[in-house]
């Protein structure tokens, strides 16, 4: 290789590095779109809006929520995966992004390679809620009723392959029961259907389901954590209620397109972690049954990969087919 060519390559690399540094220094120079791939009113939307409001205040640019509720979150995720990798289009994702990844053979994106993990925002156990018309006040009664009435119960979810869908498939396999799956474009419309008794059961984030349970419109029978949630200490875990080892924890986090400059990812990570330390934000999230998280982009990426492996193995073992 000639000396001139080597110098040219070095100059190009230096120019690229300088350009990335300037992009990070100037970011954000205009409004940022945060795609929420589910309907308004669900847990993903609620937490996404909290972060968007705080980031708007901190970075002096608008962070705007764009709800894209279709395809079990796949449509919104694909939009971000194919967006320009400059930090101005982000994805606020639910754990469904990873839970369904190995169970769909023709995803339009690579859940690992096409995204740059930014920050894990919160985690929360999913809770099993039933409609009051179901004559059960605990998990054992519910299982007994479902066994005695095969085909009578429907369950709702935020779409095929979503965490609520796979959680219910796991429950049915462990309990030896069958229910019909009715998918929706997010957990908020699924809950509305449950309130109308179109579906009788769902796995739902605490923040979405508990207000209805407190109003007597739903009944909480079990939490998906291995320990009781501090937000709902009177709700026993499914593990302690007769299905040992049952665990379903949902997560919510921010991602960017895969080639987003590292300085931009780092800036967003620092800002989101700072937001999660704000007392009012933490109190708001904890009151809704969510555990503020944080951590590095690498730690979030590792969680996504481990979740993919876990639910991929469970889904294949249960024979769940998503395409």
C-alpha positions as CSV (number, residue, x, y, z in Angstrom):
1,X,0.0,0.0,0.0
2,X,1.4,3.4,-1.0
3,X,2.2,6.1,1.6
4,X,-0.2,8.4,-0.2
5,X,-3.1,5.9,0.1
6,X,-2.3,5.3,3.8
7,X,-2.3,9.0,4.5
8,X,-5.6,9.4,2.6
9,X,-7.2,6.6,4.6
10,X,-6.0,8.1,7.9
11,X,-7.3,11.5,6.9
12,X,-10.7,10.0,6.0
13,X,-10.9,8.2,9.3
14,X,-9.9,11.3,11.2
15,X,-12.6,13.3,9.3
16,X,-15.2,10.7,10.1
17,X,-14.3,10.7,13.8
18,X,-14.4,14.5,13.9
19,X,-17.8,14.5,12.2
20,X,-19.2,12.0,14.8
21,X,-17.8,14.1,17.6
22,X,-19.5,17.2,16.2
23,X,-22.7,15.3,15.8
24,X,-22.6,14.3,19.5
25,X,-21.7,17.9,20.6
26,X,-24.6,19.3,18.6
27,X,-27.1,16.6,19.5
28,X,-30.0,17.1,19.6
29,X,-30.2,20.0,17.2
30,X,-33.9,19.4,16.3
31,X,-36.9,17.4,17.5
32,X,-36.4,13.7,18.3
33,X,-39.1,11.1,17.5
34,X,-39.6,8.3,19.9
35,X,-41.6,5.4,18.3
36,X,-43.8,3.5,20.7
37,X,-44.9,0.4,18.8
38,X,-48.2,0.0,20.7
39,X,-51.4,1.9,21.3
40,X,-51.6,4.9,23.7
41,X,-52.4,4.1,27.3
42,X,-50.4,1.0,27.8
43,X,-47.3,0.6,29.9
44,X,-44.9,1.2,27.1
45,X,-46.7,4.4,26.2
46,X,-46.9,5.6,29.8
47,X,-43.2,5.2,30.6
48,X,-42.2,6.5,27.2
49,X,-44.1,9.7,27.7
50,X,-42.5,10.2,31.2
51,X,-39.0,9.9,29.6
52,X,-40.0,12.1,26.6
53,X,-41.2,14.9,28.9
54,X,-38.0,14.7,31.0
55,X,-35.7,14.6,28.1
56,X,-37.4,17.5,26.5
57,X,-36.8,19.6,29.6
58,X,-33.2,18.5,30.0
59,X,-32.0,18.7,26.4
60,X,-34.1,21.7,25.3
61,X,-35.4,20.0,22.2
62,X,-38.8,18.2,21.7
63,X,-38.9,14.5,22.3
64,X,-42.1,13.5,20.6
65,X,-44.0,10.2,21.1
66,X,-45.1,8.5,17.8
67,X,-47.5,5.6,18.5
68,X,-47.4,2.9,15.8
69,X,-49.7,0.1,17.1
70,X,-49.5,-2.8,14.6
71,X,-48.0,-6.2,14.2
72,X,-47.3,-7.0,17.8
73,X,-44.8,-4.1,17.9
74,X,-43.0,-5.3,14.8
75,X,-44.1,-2.5,12.5
76,X,-42.8,0.2,14.8
77,X,-39.6,-1.6,15.5
78,X,-39.0,-2.1,11.8
79,X,-39.5,1.6,11.2
80,X,-36.8,2.4,13.6
81,X,-34.4,-0.3,12.4
82,X,-34.5,1.2,9.0
83,X,-34.4,4.8,10.0
84,X,-31.4,7.1,9.6
85,X,-28.9,6.3,12.3
86,X,-28.5,9.8,13.7
87,X,-30.3,9.7,17.0
88,X,-33.4,11.5,15.8
89,X,-35.6,8.4,15.5
90,X,-35.6,6.2,18.6
91,X,-37.6,3.1,19.7
92,X,-39.1,2.8,23.2
93,X,-39.6,-1.0,23.4
94,X,-41.4,-3.5,25.5
95,X,-39.8,-6.9,26.3
96,X,-41.9,-8.4,23.5
97,X,-39.1,-7.2,21.2
98,X,-36.9,-10.0,22.5
99,X,-39.5,-12.6,23.7
100,X,-40.9,-13.2,20.2
101,X,-37.6,-12.8,18.2
102,X,-36.6,-16.5,17.9
103,X,-40.2,-17.6,17.3
104,X,-40.7,-15.6,14.1
105,X,-38.7,-16.9,11.2
106,X,-39.2,-13.9,8.9
107,X,-38.7,-10.8,11.0
108,X,-38.0,-7.8,8.8
109,X,-35.1,-6.8,11.1
110,X,-32.4,-8.3,13.3
111,X,-33.3,-7.6,17.0
112,X,-29.6,-7.5,17.9
113,X,-27.7,-6.2,14.8
114,X,-30.2,-3.6,13.7
115,X,-30.5,-1.8,17.0
116,X,-28.2,0.0,19.3
117,X,-29.4,-0.5,22.9
118,X,-29.4,2.8,24.7
119,X,-30.8,2.3,28.2
120,X,-33.0,-0.1,30.2
121,X,-35.7,2.2,31.8
122,X,-37.8,0.0,34.0
123,X,-38.8,-3.6,34.8
124,X,-42.0,-5.0,36.3
125,X,-43.6,-8.4,36.9
126,X,-46.6,-9.0,34.7
127,X,-49.8,-9.7,36.8
128,X,-52.6,-12.2,36.0
129,X,-55.9,-10.4,36.0
130,X,-59.3,-11.9,35.5
131,X,-62.8,-10.4,34.8
132,X,-65.1,-10.4,37.9
133,X,-67.4,-12.8,36.0
134,X,-64.8,-15.5,36.5
135,X,-65.7,-17.3,39.8
136,X,-62.1,-17.4,41.2
137,X,-60.4,-15.4,43.9
138,X,-57.0,-17.2,43.7
139,X,-54.9,-19.0,41.1
140,X,-55.9,-22.5,42.2
141,X,-59.6,-21.7,41.8
142,X,-58.9,-20.2,38.4
143,X,-57.1,-23.2,37.2
144,X,-59.8,-25.5,38.5
145,X,-62.5,-23.4,36.8
146,X,-60.6,-23.4,33.5
147,X,-60.2,-27.2,33.6
148,X,-63.9,-27.7,34.3
149,X,-64.9,-25.3,31.5
150,X,-62.6,-26.1,28.5
151,X,-63.0,-23.6,25.7
152,X,-65.0,-21.2,27.7
153,X,-62.3,-18.7,28.6
154,X,-60.6,-16.2,26.2
155,X,-57.4,-14.3,27.0
156,X,-56.1,-11.1,25.6
157,X,-52.6,-9.9,24.7
158,X,-50.8,-7.1,23.0
159,X,-50.3,-9.4,20.0
160,X,-48.8,-12.8,18.9
161,X,-45.4,-13.2,20.4
162,X,-45.8,-10.5,23.0
163,X,-44.7,-11.1,26.5
164,X,-48.4,-11.3,27.7
165,X,-49.1,-13.9,25.0
166,X,-46.1,-16.1,25.8
167,X,-46.7,-15.7,29.6
168,X,-50.2,-17.1,29.1
169,X,-48.9,-20.0,26.9
170,X,-46.5,-20.8,29.7
171,X,-49.2,-20.7,32.3
172,X,-51.5,-22.9,30.3
173,X,-48.7,-25.5,29.8
174,X,-47.7,-25.5,33.4
175,X,-51.3,-25.6,34.7
176,X,-52.7,-28.0,32.0
177,X,-55.5,-25.7,30.8
178,X,-56.6,-24.3,27.5
179,X,-57.9,-20.8,26.6
180,X,-58.5,-19.0,23.3
181,X,-56.0,-16.2,22.3
182,X,-57.4,-12.9,21.1
183,X,-54.6,-10.5,20.2
184,X,-54.9,-6.7,20.2
185,X,-52.8,-3.7,19.1
186,X,-51.5,-3.1,22.6
187,X,-52.2,-3.9,26.2
188,X,-54.5,-0.9,26.6
189,X,-57.1,-2.1,24.0
190,X,-56.7,-5.6,25.4
191,X,-57.6,-4.3,28.9
192,X,-60.6,-2.4,27.4
193,X,-61.8,-5.7,25.9
194,X,-61.3,-7.4,29.2
195,X,-63.4,-4.7,31.0
196,X,-66.1,-5.4,28.4
197,X,-65.7,-9.2,29.2
198,X,-64.7,-10.0,25.6
199,X,-61.7,-11.7,27.2
200,X,-61.7,-13.0,30.7
201,X,-58.0,-13.1,31.5
202,X,-54.8,-11.3,30.7
203,X,-51.2,-10.8,31.8
204,X,-50.8,-7.1,32.2
205,X,-48.3,-4.6,33.7
206,X,-49.2,-3.5,37.2
207,X,-49.5,0.1,36.1
208,X,-52.2,-0.7,33.6
209,X,-54.3,-3.3,35.4
210,X,-54.2,-2.4,39.1
211,X,-56.3,0.8,38.8
212,X,-59.1,-1.3,37.4
213,X,-58.6,-4.0,40.1
214,X,-58.8,-1.3,42.8
215,X,-62.1,-0.1,41.2
216,X,-63.5,-3.7,41.4
217,X,-63.6,-4.1,37.6
218,X,-60.8,-6.7,37.4
219,X,-59.3,-9.1,39.9
220,X,-55.6,-9.7,40.4
221,X,-54.8,-13.4,41.1
222,X,-51.0,-13.6,40.8
223,X,-47.8,-11.8,40.0
224,X,-45.1,-13.1,37.6
225,X,-42.2,-12.2,39.9
226,X,-40.4,-14.7,42.1
227,X,-40.9,-12.3,45.0
228,X,-44.0,-10.3,45.7
229,X,-44.0,-6.8,44.3
230,X,-43.8,-3.9,46.8
231,X,-46.4,-2.2,44.7
232,X,-48.9,-5.0,45.2
233,X,-47.8,-6.8,48.3
234,X,-51.2,-8.5,48.8
235,X,-51.0,-10.2,45.4
236,X,-49.2,-13.6,45.8
237,X,-46.7,-14.7,43.2
238,X,-47.8,-17.4,40.7
239,X,-44.7,-19.3,41.9
240,X,-45.9,-19.5,45.5
241,X,-49.5,-20.2,44.4
242,X,-48.9,-23.6,42.9
243,X,-46.7,-23.2,39.8
244,X,-43.1,-23.3,41.1
245,X,-40.6,-21.6,38.9
246,X,-43.1,-19.5,37.0
247,X,-41.5,-16.1,36.2
248,X,-42.5,-13.4,33.8
249,X,-40.8,-10.0,34.1
250,X,-41.5,-7.3,31.6
251,X,-38.9,-4.7,30.7
252,X,-39.1,-1.3,28.9
253,X,-36.1,0.4,27.3
254,X,-34.8,2.8,24.7
255,X,-33.1,1.7,21.5
256,X,-31.7,3.5,18.4
257,X,-30.9,2.3,14.9
258,X,-27.9,0.0,14.9
259,X,-25.3,2.3,13.4
260,X,-26.1,5.3,15.6
261,X,-22.9,7.1,16.6
262,X,-21.6,5.9,19.9
263,X,-21.3,9.4,21.3
264,X,-25.0,10.0,20.7
265,X,-25.9,6.7,22.3
266,X,-23.7,7.6,25.3
267,X,-25.3,11.0,25.7
268,X,-28.8,9.5,25.6
269,X,-27.8,6.8,28.1
270,X,-26.4,9.4,30.5
271,X,-29.5,11.5,30.2
272,X,-32.0,8.6,30.7
273,X,-30.0,7.4,33.7
274,X,-30.2,10.9,35.1
275,X,-33.9,11.1,34.5
276,X,-34.4,7.8,36.4
277,X,-32.6,9.3,39.4
278,X,-35.1,12.2,39.6
279,X,-37.1,11.7,42.8
280,X,-40.4,12.6,41.2
281,X,-39.8,10.2,38.3
282,X,-38.8,7.4,40.6
283,X,-41.8,7.9,42.8
284,X,-44.1,7.9,39.8
285,X,-42.7,4.7,38.4
286,X,-42.6,2.9,41.8
287,X,-46.2,3.9,42.5
288,X,-47.1,2.2,39.2
289,X,-45.4,-1.0,40.2
290,X,-42.2,-0.4,38.1
291,X,-38.6,-0.7,39.2
292,X,-36.4,2.1,37.7
293,X,-33.4,0.5,36.1
294,X,-30.6,2.2,34.2
295,X,-27.2,0.6,33.5
296,X,-25.0,0.7,30.5
297,X,-26.0,0.1,26.9
298,X,-23.9,-3.2,27.0
299,X,-25.9,-4.4,30.0
300,X,-29.2,-3.7,28.2
301,X,-28.0,-5.5,25.2
302,X,-27.0,-8.5,27.3
303,X,-30.6,-8.6,28.8
304,X,-32.1,-8.5,25.3
305,X,-30.0,-11.5,24.2
306,X,-30.7,-13.5,27.3
307,X,-34.4,-12.8,27.0
308,X,-34.3,-14.0,23.4
309,X,-32.7,-17.2,24.4
310,X,-35.1,-17.8,27.3
311,X,-38.3,-17.2,25.5
312,X,-37.1,-18.8,22.3
313,X,-36.4,-22.1,24.2
314,X,-39.7,-21.9,26.1
315,X,-41.7,-21.1,22.9
316,X,-40.2,-24.0,21.0
317,X,-40.7,-26.4,23.9
318,X,-44.4,-25.3,24.1
319,X,-44.8,-25.6,20.3
320,X,-45.7,-21.9,19.9
321,X,-45.8,-20.9,16.2
322,X,-45.9,-17.2,15.3
323,X,-45.7,-17.4,11.5
